């Protein structure tokens, strides 16, 4: 049995029996059979169904959001916002997929030559618990609109959410087996990837999980897309609008109780304003309400599991032993970790070098633009960076110096269906969302006509 436990009250939320090897193979066979007909479905029908999925999400967002909150502790208002964002990505691809996949005519010496974009088949998604709906829908919407079939191996602590995602597509009227949740443990994934009817895999998760999945896919010569961890920097220049920057930085670090790969985890502040900025930042963090995630006023809930809070506690303790100073927070109660701000953080400390997956942020000072760039690029991760300045000329001159997959100016790093999303270095490879995302799992077929 795979069981999810509410991290706030430790009550059992949902339990489901893991599929047997035969049941898994049968599910993949059904997915492949569905692909043979689904790939021929006109875009007009696919679009209508995807619009229906968006409507289903909006009409029942409270139901789906409450399950998210119970399973992994996300504050309810943020869970509702996650469902609404899933509806947005469904609408986006319903309205744009046909154009994104229209043939690209190329002038050559042929009578006619072009590139056609065709689906590849059954695609496996291995997804995490921190955004249990959004991470799946940003894969599923483009994959299904492209004519592919989706099968899902979700995190074991959000299995009811996984079942609900399949329910969304069923309620929207998609044909059977267009999208299936496979209740499986992680040790079964290798065999799923090796199944000849599975053509590709996408994973959002940790570096070890990504390495294992990518290795298996490579051994089978199958496409993989990896969206792994991040340690995004928030770089605050002395000419920023301090009050607006603090508001954005608090949101960037502490939304979803800090459990986000694209959260701003390293606060790098110019030495001329660091004292004033830090005090105002701490004051803002003090205003964040902790409590029952089902309470609409709660902004900070529990972490998804107690062991995650313990990991964060160890990272903080070792950094303090190296000289870091806690200004606020720092205490843990089971799966709850106080919103924590740490100063005197150097590039050698664990909370700077590693990903901190929870409501903790370290503050590091810099003197020059060159030093700021060096601190940002010192990370093994490369998902994104935010810079805060009123000098757009300076900002534009710095963009190419950062090694990340995204640079946001005066804004937190966020995913948007209209823009490609993905990282560099150990943050992974490939892109999700936008036209780049829908092009990841297709056959770009060259077509050439000649006349004898």
C-alpha positions in Angstrom: 0.0 0.0 0.0 1.1 3.6 -0.7 -0.2 5.9 2.0 -0.1 9.7 2.4 0.0 11.3 5.8 -1.1 14.8 6.7 2.1 16.5 7.9 0.2 18.9 10.1 -1.9 16.5 12.2 -0.2 13.2 11.2 -3.6 11.6 10.2 -3.8 9.2 7.3 -5.2 11.0 4.2 -5.3 8.3 1.5 -4.1 4.8 0.8 -3.9 3.0 -2.5 -2.5 -0.4 -3.5 0.6 -0.4 -5.6 0.2 -1.9 -9.1 1.6 -5.3 -9.8 4.1 -5.8 -12.6 1.3 -7.2 -14.8 -1.1 -4.4 -14.0 1.7 -1.9 -14.9 2.4 -3.6 -18.2 -1.4 -3.7 -19.0 -1.7 0.0 -18.3 1.2 0.8 -20.6 -0.3 -1.4 -23.3 -3.6 0.5 -23.0 -1.8 3.8 -23.2 0.0 2.7 -26.4 -3.3 1.5 -27.9 -4.9 4.8 -27.1 -2.0 6.7 -28.7 -2.6 5.0 -32.1 -6.0 6.7 -32.2 -5.4 9.8 -30.2 -2.6 10.9 -32.5 -5.1 11.2 -35.3 -7.5 13.3 -33.3 -7.9 16.8 -34.8 -6.6 19.8 -32.9 -10.1 21.1 -32.7 -11.2 18.2 -30.6 -8.1 18.1 -28.5 -8.5 21.8 -27.8 -12.1 21.4 -26.8 -11.2 18.6 -24.3 -8.3 20.6 -22.9 -10.6 23.6 -22.4 -13.0 21.3 -20.6 -10.1 20.2 -18.3 -9.4 23.9 -17.5 -13.1 24.3 -16.6 -13.1 21.2 -14.5 -10.1 22.6 -12.5 -11.8 25.9 -11.9 -15.2 24.5 -11.0 -13.7 22.1 -8.4 -10.6 24.0 -7.3 -11.6 23.8 -3.6 -11.9 20.0 -3.7 -8.6 19.6 -5.4 -6.8 22.2 -3.3 -8.0 20.7 0.0 -6.4 17.4 -1.0 -3.1 19.1 -1.8 -3.2 20.9 1.6 -4.0 17.7 3.5 -1.3 15.6 1.7 1.7 17.9 1.8 0.8 20.9 4.0 0.5 23.7 1.4 -1.5 26.6 2.8 -5.0 26.4 1.3 -4.9 29.8 -0.5 -1.7 28.8 -2.2 -3.2 25.4 -3.1 -6.1 27.1 -4.7 -3.8 29.4 -6.7 -1.9 26.3 -7.9 -5.1 24.8 -9.3 -6.0 28.1 -11.0 -2.5 28.1 -12.6 -3.1 24.6 -13.9 -6.3 25.8 -15.6 -4.2 28.6 -17.2 -1.7 26.2 -18.7 -4.6 24.1 -20.1 -6.1 27.1 -21.7 -2.8 28.2 -23.1 -2.0 25.0 -24.9 -5.7 24.6 -26.0 -5.4 27.9 -27.8 -1.8 27.7 -29.1 -0.8 24.1 -29.7 -2.0 23.9 -33.3 0.0 26.9 -34.3 3.0 25.8 -32.3 3.0 22.4 -34.1 2.1 23.7 -37.6 4.6 22.6 -40.3 7.6 24.9 -40.9 8.2 25.5 -44.6 11.9 25.7 -45.6 12.9 26.9 -49.0 15.4 24.5 -50.6 16.0 23.2 -54.2 13.1 20.8 -53.6 9.6 21.3 -55.1 8.5 21.4 -51.5 10.3 20.9 -48.2 9.2 21.4 -44.7 9.4 20.1 -41.1 6.4 18.5 -39.6 5.9 18.1 -35.8 4.5 14.7 -34.8 3.8 13.0 -31.5 6.1 10.2 -30.3 3.8 8.1 -28.1 3.6 7.3 -24.4 5.6 9.6 -22.2 6.3 8.9 -18.6 6.3 11.8 -16.0 8.0 11.3 -12.7 6.8 14.1 -10.5 7.5 15.6 -7.0 5.2 16.5 -4.1 5.8 20.2 -3.7 3.5 21.4 -6.5 1.6 18.2 -6.9 -0.8 19.5 -9.6 1.2 22.2 -11.3 4.3 20.1 -12.0 2.1 17.5 -13.7 -0.1 19.8 -15.7 2.8 21.8 -17.2 3.8 18.5 -18.7 0.4 17.0 -19.4 -1.2 19.9 -21.2 1.4 20.2 -24.0 2.0 16.4 -24.2 -1.7 15.6 -24.8 -2.2 18.6 -27.1 0.8 17.3 -29.2 -1.0 13.9 -29.6 1.1 12.1 -27.0 -0.2 10.0 -24.1 0.8 10.6 -20.5 1.5 8.2 -17.7 2.4 9.4 -14.2 4.6 8.1 -11.4 3.8 10.6 -8.7 5.5 11.1 -5.3 4.1 8.6 -2.8 2.9 11.2 -0.3 0.5 12.9 -2.8 -1.1 9.8 -4.3 -4.7 11.1 -3.9 -3.7 14.3 -5.8 -2.3 12.0 -8.5 -5.7 10.2 -8.6 -7.4 13.5 -8.8 -5.3 14.6 -11.8 -6.5 11.5 -13.7 -10.0 12.3 -12.6 -9.7 15.8 -14.1 -9.0 14.4 -17.5 -11.8 11.8 -17.2 -14.3 14.3 -16.1 -13.3 16.6 -19.0 -14.2 13.8 -21.4 -10.8 12.7 -22.6 -10.8 9.1 -24.0 -9.9 6.4 -21.6 -6.1 6.0 -21.0 -5.1 9.3 -22.5 -3.7 10.0 -19.0 -3.1 7.4 -16.3 -1.8 7.6 -12.8 0.4 4.6 -12.0 0.6 4.0 -8.2 4.2 2.7 -8.1 7.2 2.9 -5.8 10.4 4.4 -7.1 12.2 1.1 -7.5 9.7 0.2 -10.3 10.5 3.1 -12.5 13.5 1.6 -14.2 11.4 -1.1 -15.7 8.7 1.3 -16.9 11.3 3.4 -18.7 12.7 0.3 -20.3 9.3 -0.8 -21.6 9.5 -0.5 -25.4 6.1 1.3 -25.6 7.3 4.1 -23.4 9.1 6.6 -25.7 10.4 9.3 -23.3 10.5 10.4 -19.7 10.4 13.8 -17.9 11.3 14.2 -14.3 11.1 17.0 -11.8 13.0 16.2 -8.6 16.4 15.8 -7.0 19.8 15.3 -8.6 20.1 11.6 -7.5 16.6 10.9 -8.9 17.4 12.8 -12.1 20.7 11.0 -12.6 19.1 7.6 -12.2 16.3 8.3 -14.6 18.5 9.9 -17.2 20.9 7.0 -17.0 18.2 4.5 -17.6 16.7 6.5 -20.4 20.1 7.0 -22.1 20.8 3.2 -21.9 17.6 2.8 -23.9 18.3 5.7 -26.2 15.2 7.5 -25.1 14.6 11.3 -24.7 14.6 12.7 -21.2 13.9 16.1 -19.7 15.1 17.0 -16.2 14.0 19.8 -14.0 16.1 19.4 -10.9 16.9 21.5 -7.8 17.8 25.1 -7.5 19.5 27.6 -5.3 18.4 30.8 -6.8 20.0 34.1 -5.8 18.2 37.3 -5.0 20.7 40.1 -5.9 19.8 43.4 -4.3 21.7 46.4 -5.6 22.0 49.7 -3.7 19.7 51.6 -6.1 16.8 49.2 -5.7 13.4 50.2 -4.4 13.9 48.7 -1.0 10.3 48.4 0.1 9.1 46.7 -3.1 12.2 44.5 -3.2 11.6 43.3 0.3 8.0 42.4 -0.5 9.1 40.4 -3.6 12.0 38.7 -1.8 9.8 37.5 1.1 7.4 36.1 -1.4 10.2 34.5 -3.4 11.6 32.7 -0.4 8.7 31.8 1.8 5.8 30.9 -0.5 4.9 27.2 -0.4 6.7 27.2 3.0 10.0 27.6 1.1 9.5 24.2 -0.7 10.2 25.2 -4.3 13.1 24.6 -6.6 12.8 28.2 -8.0 12.5 29.9 -4.6 15.1 32.6 -3.9 17.4 30.8 -1.4 20.4 33.1 -1.3 19.9 36.8 -0.5 23.0 38.8 -1.8 22.8 42.4 -0.8 25.0 45.4 -1.5 27.1 46.4 1.6 25.9 50.0 1.5 22.3 49.1 2.2 22.6 45.7 3.9 21.9 47.0 7.5 18.7 48.8 6.6 17.6 46.1 4.2 18.1 43.3 6.6 16.2 45.0 9.4 13.2 45.7 7.2 13.4 42.2 5.7 13.3 40.6 9.2 10.4 42.8 10.2 8.5 41.6 7.1 9.2 38.0 7.9 7.9 38.5 11.4 4.5 39.3 9.9 4.1 35.9 8.2 1.4 33.9 9.9 2.2 30.3 10.7 -0.5 27.7 11.6 -3.0 25.3 10.3 -2.6 25.1 6.5 -6.4 24.8 6.1 -6.7 28.3 7.7 -7.0 30.9 4.9 -4.8 33.4 6.9 -1.9 30.9 7.1 1.1 31.7 5.0 3.6 29.3 6.5 2.5 25.7 7.0 4.5 22.6 7.9 7.0 21.0 5.7 5.8 18.0 3.8 7.6 15.5 6.0 9.4 15.7 9.3 12.7 14.4 7.8 12.7 17.4 5.5 12.6 19.7 8.5 15.4 17.7 10.2 17.6 18.1 7.0 17.1 21.8 7.1 17.9 21.9 10.8 21.2 20.2 10.1 22.1 22.6 7.3 21.4 25.5 9.6 23.3 24.0 12.6 26.5 23.4 10.6 26.3 26.9 9.0 26.0 28.4 12.5 29.1 26.4 13.6 30.9 28.0 10.7 29.9 31.6 11.8 26.4 32.2 10.5 24.1 34.2 12.8 20.3 33.6 13.2 18.3 36.8 13.3 14.9 35.3 13.5 13.5 31.7 13.7 15.7 28.7 13.5 13.6 26.3 15.6 11.8 23.1 14.6 8.8 21.4 16.0 8.3 18.0 14.2 7.6 19.0 10.5 7.2 22.7 11.3 10.2 25.0 10.8 10.1 28.6 11.8 10.6 31.2 9.1 14.3 31.8 9.5 16.7 34.6 8.4 20.4 34.1 8.8 23.2 36.6 8.3 27.0 36.5 8.1 26.7 33.8 5.5 29.7 33.0 3.4 30.0 31.0 0.1 31.6 28.1 2.0 28.6 27.4 4.3 26.1 24.7 3.7 23.1 27.0 3.5 24.9 28.9 0.6 26.3 25.9 -1.3 23.4 23.5 -1.0 19.7 23.8 -1.8 17.7 24.7 1.3 14.2 23.3 0.9 12.2 25.1 3.5 11.6 28.6 5.0 15.2 29.6 5.6 17.3 32.2 3.8 20.9 33.4 4.3 22.1 36.9 3.7 25.5 37.6 2.1 27.0 41.0 1.3 28.8 42.2 -1.8 30.8 45.3 -2.8 31.0 45.3 -6.6 28.9 44.0 -9.6 31.7 41.5 -10.4 31.6 40.1 -6.9 27.8 39.7 -7.1 28.1 37.8 -10.4 30.8 35.6 -8.9 28.7 34.8 -5.9 25.7 33.9 -8.0 27.7 31.7 -10.3 29.5 30.0 -7.5 26.5 27.7 -7.1 26.4 24.2 -8.7 22.8 25.0 -9.5 21.6 27.1 -12.4 17.8 27.5 -12.4 17.4 31.2 -12.1 18.5 34.5 -10.6 16.6 37.7 -9.6 18.3 41.1 -9.6 16.8 44.2 -8.1 17.8 47.6 -9.5 16.3 50.7 -11.1 19.1 50.8 -13.6 17.9 48.7 -16.6 21.1 49.5 -18.6 23.1 47.9 -15.8 20.7 45.0 -15.6 20.9 44.2 -19.3 24.7 44.3 -19.1 24.7 41.7 -16.4 22.2 39.2 -17.9 24.7 37.4 -20.1 27.2 37.1 -17.2 24.8 34.8 -15.2 25.0 31.1 -16.0 21.4 30.4 -15.1 18.4 29.3 -17.2 16.5 32.5 -16.3 17.1 36.0 -15.2 14.3 38.1 -13.7 14.7 41.8 -13.1 12.7 43.2 -10.1 10.7 40.0 -9.9 10.9 36.6 -8.4 11.7 33.7 -10.7 8.5 32.0 -11.7 7.1 29.7 -14.4 4.7 31.1 -17.0 3.1 29.0 -19.8 4.1 31.7 -22.3 7.9 31.4 -21.5 10.3 28.4 -21.6 11.3 27.1 -18.2 14.4 25.1 -17.3 17.9 25.2 -15.9 21.6 24.7 -16.4 24.4 22.8 -14.6 22.9 20.4 -12.0 19.5 22.1 -12.3 18.9 19.9 -15.3 18.3 20.2 -19.0 15.5 20.6 -21.5 12.7 23.1 -21.3 9.1 23.0 -20.2 6.3 25.4 -21.2 5.9 27.7 -24.1 6.6 26.4 -27.6 9.9 25.0 -26.4 8.1 22.7 -24.0 5.6 21.3 -26.5 8.6 20.6 -28.9 10.4 18.4 -26.4 8.4 15.3 -27.0 7.8 15.3 -30.7 9.4 13.9 -33.9 10.7 16.8 -36.0 10.2 15.1 -39.3 12.0 16.5 -42.4 9.8 16.2 -45.6 11.3 16.7 -49.0 9.5 16.5 -52.4 11.4 16.3 -55.7 10.2 16.0 -59.3 11.8 13.6 -61.8 
